[in-house]
Amino acid sequence: MIQMRRARTVLGAAGLLAVIGGAAACGSGGERVAGQVAAESSACARIHGQLAAGQAVDVGAAQQCDQVEFGALENERQAARAAGEKPAMRNSATCEAVNARAARGDATLDFNLAFHCRQRERFANTVNAQNGVGEPNKVTSLCLGVRARKARGEAVDPFVRSFCDKEEAAAGGAGTGGQGGQAGAGQTAAPTPAASAPAAPSASPAPPSTPPASNGAGAGSVVCAGSTVTLSGESGAPAASSNTLPIGSRVKVTNLDNGKSTTVRVTSVSGSCTLLNNAAFEQVREPGKFLIRRARIERVA
């Protein structure tokens, strides 16, 4: 146990996960595994430093660090739960650094990375609130950044404003409507072109061929027409969570931008029409994207 704690101190969360997984790799392979773990930990530490300094980072590498760190944190949380404790779900060190910049309204932060960590944070907030270890309807860092940008009189992209408005409304806030001025001041500035935030263009409307929404309808019906789909951050076999479809139902999600689709079972409740877990999202995603802006969501038999 003492050796494990020392390893965690030296290698960090990313290193700990790899050490646990490679504990049996003693003898000839042990040095190689230790070297690989140290290299991964060092790379993630550099990314943390770059994020803290307001610099651009390799988005793919940052997301990989988050995956490893999140896995280690989740292992710890599940072990604590098995011991009868009620631990909170935490964000990875990488997403903590991303969220710190997002909360300041840092316009130089890569949107896909900020949105990825927003989804992690949102899911953790929901789980913690349900378990009584966190406040309900907590506004995410990305939407706190929208507040900050409004306070500075900066433009807010309509797509970002659309989901932050919902967060603010759920939290009892004044919302993020409008393009500038103080939040809640009742001022309405002139519209700003969507091109002001190229990393986060306005959500594309569903194609005309998409049938009307039919929430709670029978098999074969489209539900939540026009909704976007992203990932919940949950691991395991392909599955979905929903605030519209009951647990146990099956849902087919089609990414209309690449034609890929996946059919999975709803296994939990979320704050959106449909969230896909990591494995399901991988089946339909476009490389480097963490949001399906044009999706068809169908309930199937």
Salt bridges, closest charged atoms under 4 A:
ASP66 OD2 - HIS116 NE2 2.77
ASP66 OD2 - ARG120 NE 2.88
GLU69 OE2 - HIS48 NE2 3.03
GLU74 OE2 - ARG77 NH2 2.90
GLU76 OE2 - ARG8 NH2 3.21
GLU76 OE1 - ARG90 NH2 3.05
ASP106 OD2 - ARG101 NE 2.80
GLU154 OE1 - ARG149 NE 3.37
GLU154 OE2 - ARG152 NE 2.85
GLU167 OE2 - ARG118 NH2 2.70
GLU168 OE2 - ARG147 NE 2.66
ASP257 OD1 - ARG294 NE 2.86
GLU282 OE2 - ARG285 NH1 2.54
GLU286 OE2 - LYS289 NZ 3.78
